[in-house]
Amino acid sequence: MPGLDRKLTLYGLTMIAVGSCIGSGIFVTPYEVAAAVPHQGIILLVWILGGLIALTGALTFAELGGMFPTAGGVYVFLREAYGPFAGFLYGWTILLVINTGALAALGIALAEYLSFFYAFSASAKIGIAIGVIAGLTLFNLVGVSASQWLSNVFTGLKLLAIAGLIGLGFWFYDAQQVTFDPFTAHNLPDNILSASLLALVGVLWSFGGWHHASYLAGEAVAPQRTVPRAMVLGALIVTLTYVLVNIGYMLLLPVEAIAQTTRVAGDAAAVVLPAGGQIMTVAIAISIFGTIGIYTMSAPRIYFAMARDKVFFPQLAKVHPRFHTPAAAMLVQAAWAVLLLLFWGTFSDLITYVTFMDIAFMALAGGSIFYFRRNQPERDRVYRCWGYPLVPGIFVFISTAFVLNTLYQRPVQALAGLFMLGLGMAAFRFFRHK
């Protein structure tokens, strides 16, 4: 059976980590954050908190990625720490909830932004989303080199567009039109902690993805070094980008206006450029398109690894004889994402459904570093987590608090995710006894 090709470089993996995060979130979710905490300083603190969670997670996962430089990433960490059952549940949830739900949400967001130019019907938007997911899946089938090229190009374009938007904010800021004062005591929410945790739904959705570099360790050059570095660099670049672009938004628009628009980037650019809305719409569409391209490529490596471990459909372990990609796993993922598109109606429902389950497993995977340090101290560690045990402890604690708060604040979407997890428990028994 043919194997996977090792062609991904540090630059390529870093662009995958960055491009996986920067999709629709930073352009769509700021209104949810501003609505939950209508205060400039708290908004920035929430985004900084999201960045710290991502960075502590990346530092933690960097050690794990160096220890297990094989295809599957987080699935492998969970399997090695807690056993095949935990690994299976993660892969099951990635397929049925997390990655496919993210693809569905990104597809909807892309169609919404394209409707800026033409009033598409609801069914037409679904059709656009399906077409993009299917088309990019087929493109990624032709080889990891093509996927790396697509990621590099579209991630570079989105970073240039965001840099332009940040520049507009700093260059055209007018204190007579907009007041930028993040240190004011006015408009503080009554329950800052609860409101901030609720605002983290959109923030963590926007930060989600830096760990996708670990999924591709089986195709990375010198994975023990490139995978950890790519995740940490990706988290740092995304955090800096998000904080600066939020400042750019607030230099052009008051918080009240941000809280009322799902097209904050276009509205902010339109303040100073007649065609600003159209320009940013194109840039955002490019950004979302690139992220869909990465997601259709990265997560199928998990299902591939599960199938090779004989805990999933054996057909998903097959590698395309010509292109050396997990073609069957990629096609199954695309098919389920299409079904989710038809089931969940709104972007907000999708990201809550996805983020709740994603962060729950991230907390569990992050906690595995304590197991490995205690039970496998002699294992070769190319990279050791800086600030251990405080850094991974912070990541696990904040992630757990977010999961519990989401279960309380958004029970419908959270319980839907838990229901799919319950089905996974039954599915594991089925595959183990085949």
N, C-alpha and C positions, 0 to 999 in steps of 0.2 A: 504494500500500500504506500503511495507517495506521501511524503511529509510536507510540513510547512516550510517556507523559505525564510531564512534570516536576512532581511534586507532593511529593517527599520533602524534608522540612525537616532542619535540623541536629539538632533534638531527635529527630525520627523516625529519622534515620540512626544517631545515637548509641545509641538504644534497640535498633536492629537489631544494632549491633556488640556491645552488652552482652548482649542476649538470645540472640545466636548462640553466645556463650561459655557463659553460665550456663544449662545445661540439666540433664543428669543427672550430669555429671562430678563436681561438688563434693559431691554427695550419695552417689555410688557409689564413686568411685575412691580416697577417702582410706584405705580398708582396704588397697589394693594398695601405696600409698605407705608406710603404717605397717608393713606386712609386709616390705617391701624395706629400709627404714631405721627400725627400731624405737627411735627417739630423738627426743624432742620438738624439740630444737633443729635437728637435721638435717632433720626433716620440714618445719619452717617455712622453713629455708634452701632446700629443694627447691622449695617453693611460691613463695618470693620469686624464685628463679632463673627459674622459669616465667614469672613476671610481668615480669622484666627482659627475657627473650627476647621476650615479647609486646610490651613497650614499645619495645625497640630495633627490632623489626619494624615496629611502627606508625609510628615516627618515619621509618623508611626508606621505607615504603609511602606515607607522607603526601606526600613529594616526588613519588613516581611517580604517585600519584593526582591530584595537582594538574597534572601534565604531560599526563595522558591521561584527561580527564574524560568518558569514554564507557562504554557498557555493556560489561561483560566483566571489568573490573578486572585481576586477575593475568594472565589470558589475554592481555590487550592488552600488559601490560608485557613478558611473555616473547616475544610475537610481534614487538614493535618492537625488542627487544634482540637476540634470537637467531634471528629468522626465523620463518616460518609453521609450520615443523616443530615447534619447541619449544612454540609456542602451542597447536598442535593436540594434542600429547601431554598437555599440562596439562588441556585441556578434556576430552579422552578419559578421562583418569584421574579427573577430577572426576565425570564421569558414571558410569563403571563401577566406581570404587573409593571415592573420598573422600566426596563428598556423599551418594551413595546408601548407602554403607556406614554413614555417620553416621546417616542416617535410619533404617536398619534397626536399628542399635544403640539409638537413642533410642526407637524403637517397642518393642523388647524391654524396655528399662528401664521405660518407662511401664507396660507390662503387668505387670511384676514388682511394681511398687509398688501397682498396683490389686489384686493378689492378696493384699495385706494385709487386704482386706475380704472377699475370697471366694477360695476355693481353685480357681483356674482350671487346667484341664489345659494341657499344653504346646501342644496344637493350638489351644486357645482363646486362649492368649496371642499366638500368631502371628496369629490372626484379628483380635484387638484391634489389634495393631500395623498390620496391613494396612488396617483400617477407618479408623484415625486418619490415616494417611498419605494415603489416597485422599480422605477428607473434607476435610482441610485443603488439599490440592492444588486441589480444586474450589472451595473458598472463595476461595483466592488468585487464581483465574481471573477473578473478577469485577472486579478493578481494584486498582491500587497503593494507592489511598486506603484500601480495606478492609484491605489487608495492613498498612499503616502503623498503622491503628487497632488491629488485632489485636496487633501487636508492642508498641505503647505500653502497652496494657492488661495483657498477660501479663508483660511485663518489669517493669512497676511492681509487680505483685502478687508476683512472685518476689523482688524486692529488699526488699519489706516483710516477707516471710516470713523471709528470711535475717537482716534486721535484728533481728527478734524472737528468732531463735535465738541470735544473738550476745549480745543483751541477757540472755537466760536464763543463758548461761555466766558472764558477768561478775557478774550479780546473785546467783546461787545457788552460786557457787564455794565449796566447803567443803574447806579444806586437810587436814582429818582424813580425808576420803574419797578425795580425789584429790590427788596431788602434781604441781604444775606447776612444773617446773624445767628450762627449755630449755638451761641452761648446764652441766648436770651432765656428767661424763666417763663415766658408766656407760652400758652398752648401745650403745656405738659399734660399728657393723658393721666386720668385718675389712677389707673393701675398700670404703671409703667412696665412692670415685669411681665404680666400676662399679655399686655398689648404687644410688647417686644417679641415674646415667644410666638405669638400669632403672626406677626410680621415676618418672622424667620421662615415661614412656609415658602413665601416667594423668594426670599434671599437664598435659602439653601437649595431651592430648585435652580436658581441662577448659578450657584457655585457647583452644583452636582456635575461630575464628569471627569475631574482630574485623575481619578483612579482608573479610568479606562486605559491608561497607558499600561497598567499591570495586566490587563486581559491579553495584551499582545506580546507578552514577554517571550513567547515561543517563536516569535518572528523578529526579535530585536537582535542587533549586533551587540555582543558583550552585555547580555541582559542584566547581570549582577550589578553593573555600574550604570548603564543607561536608564533602566527602569526607575530606580530610586531618584536619580537626578531629574528625570523628566517630570515626575510627580511633584517634587518640591519646587522646581522652577515654574511649572505650570500654575501651582497654587499662588506663588508670589506674584507672577505676572497678572493673573486674573484679579487678585485682591487689589493691587495698585490701580488697575484699569477701572474696576467697579467704583472705588472710592472717588477717583478723579472724575468719572463720567457723571456720578451723582452730584458732585459739586458743580459740574458744568450745567446740569439740568436746573439746579437751584439758583445759578447765576442768571438764568434766562427766564425762569418761570417761578411764580410764588408756589408755596407748598399746596395751597388750595387748588390751584390749577393742575398740579401734578396728580393730586388725589382723584381728579375727575376725568383723566384721559388714559386710555389704553395705548395711545400713540405718543408717548411723552417725547421720544426722540424727534419725531417729525414736527410736533408742536414747538419744541424748543428751537429747532433749526429755522422754522418758519418765522420766528420773531425777528430774525436779522437777515434772512434770505428769502426773496419772493418765491423761489422754487425749493425752499428748504425742506418742505414736507415731502415733495416728490423725490428729492435727492436722498433723504434719509430712508424713505420707504424702499428704494432700490438697495441701499446699503444693508438694511435690516433683512431684506429678502435674501440677499447674498449670504449674510451671516447664518440665517436659519437653514438655508440650503446646505451650507458647508457642514453644519452640525448634524443634520440628518444623514449626510454622507458618512460621517464618522460613526454614528450610532448603528447604521446598517452594517458597518464593517466590524466593529470591535466586539460587542457582546456575543455574537455567535461563536466566538472562540470558547466561551464558557460551556455552551451546549455541546460543542465538539469535545471538550475535555471530559464532560460528564459521560458522554457516550463511550469514550475510550476507557472510562472507569467502569463501564458496564452497569451504570445506574440510570440510563436513559435509552431512548430509542437507538438501536445500534446503527441505523442508517445515518444518524447525525455525525457519526465518527468518520464518515467517508470524506476524503479529500479529492477535489476535482483533478483528474489525471493530467490535464494540460495546464491549468492555471494554479494548481497547488493551493486552493482556498477551500474552506469548509462550506461548500456550496449548499448542501442540503440544510445545514443549520441556518444559513442566511435566508433561505427561502421560507423555512418554517417561521422564522421570526417575522418576516415581512407579512406573511399571511395572518398571523395573530394580531399584528399592529392594525391591519385593515379591519379586523373584527372589532377591536376596541374603538376605532374611529366611528363605527356604526352604533356602538353601544353608549359610550359616554358622550354627552352632548356639549359640555362646556370646557373651556380651557382651565378654569379655576378648579373644577372637579377633578380633572385629569392630573393636575400638578399636585394636588393634595393627596390623591390616591397613590401617586408615584413616590412623592417625597417621604411620606410616612413610612412606607416599607423600606425604602432605600436607606434612610438614616438609621432605622432599627437594625438592619444588617451591618451597616457601617460601624455602629457602636459595638456589635458583637465581634466583628472582625478586628476592630481596634483593640478590644480586650484580649484578643489571642496573643498579643505580644507579651503579656504577663505570664501566660502559660508557657510560651517558648523560652522566656528568660529563666523560669524556674525549673522546667523539666528538660530543656535541651540547651544547657549553658555552653556545652562544648561545640555546638553547631557553628559552622563557618558563617560569620556575619561580615560581609563586605562593607556594609554601612550599619552603624549603631545609632538608634534614635537619640537625637540631642534632647537633653532635659529629662531623660527617663528617671523616675516614673511619672513626674509631674505632667509632661507634655501629653503622653497618651491618656493619662488620668483625666486631664481637662477635656480632651476630645470625647472620651466615653461618657463623662458626666453631663456635658452640655447636650450631646446627642440624645442621651436617655431622657433628659428633661424635656427636650423638644418633642420626642415621641409621645411621652405621657401627656403633655399639654395638647398635642394634636388629637389624641384619642378623646380628650375631654371636650375640646372646642369644635372639632369636625368629626363627630362619631360616625356618620354615614360612610364617608370615604375611607376612614380608617378601618371600620368593620368590614367593608368590602375587601380590603386588602388582607385582613385576617382570615376571611372566608376562603380566599384563594390559597392562603397558607395552609389552612385545614385540608383542602383538597390535595395539596402537595404531600401531606403526611400519609394519606391513603395511597397516593401514586407511588411513593417510595416503597411501600410494602409490595405493590404490584410488580415494580421493576426488580426488586430484590429476589422475588420468588419466580421470576420468569426462567 
